[in-house]
Amino acid sequence: MQHRVRAVLLTPNDTTLLIKRIRPGIDPYWVIVGGKIEPTDASPEDALLREVREEIAGEAQVVSLLHTIETADERQDFYLATIEKWSFEDRTGPEFSQEGRGEYLLEEIPLTTEALDAINLLPQDFATVLRGAVERGALLSAGTPFPCSGHSEAITH
């Protein structure tokens, strides 16, 4: 089973950092920063911090596990994390240099239901969970943990 980690990165501007993917023949879509856990990663959280460094040259602080999506062949853990500085120009992830992968654009998206409704955030299951958390005010400000933490139901109460 493939195990992936993703970070809902909250900025001091009460926005989140998402990567817009533009690929030939597919409508643009947005994804949350992250990727697969490598055998050299000491923990899922270490993998998450490595992915943030590779994909946006940033240093994040993990706050809590928000949600997990598991299928027969993949598990994705979504974490809440804060970030103050990043440099998309200095990214080093191997996917950025692979031929035929399309474009990767880093965007700051306001943490509002209107902003989330205006984009095609994937996976759709998590987009629905995130939108619900924003709608309930569970994302009040960067660095503020969700009402419940540490398990997949954290933002679905």
Secondary structure as GFF3:
##gff-version 3
##sequence-region A 1 157
A	DSSP	beta_strand	2	10	.	.	.	ID=ss1
A	DSSP	beta_strand	15	23	.	.	.	ID=ss2
A	DSSP	beta_strand	26	36	.	.	.	ID=ss3
A	DSSP	alpha_helix	44	56	.	.	.	ID=ss4
A	DSSP	beta_strand	60	70	.	.	.	ID=ss5
A	DSSP	beta_strand	74	83	.	.	.	ID=ss6
A	DSSP	three_ten_helix	88	90	.	.	.	ID=ss7
A	DSSP	three_ten_helix	94	97	.	.	.	ID=ss8
A	DSSP	beta_strand	103	110	.	.	.	ID=ss9
A	DSSP	alpha_helix	113	117	.	.	.	ID=ss10
A	DSSP	beta_strand	121	122	.	.	.	ID=ss11
A	DSSP	alpha_helix	124	135	.	.	.	ID=ss12
A	DSSP	three_ten_helix	152	155	.	.	.	ID=ss13
###
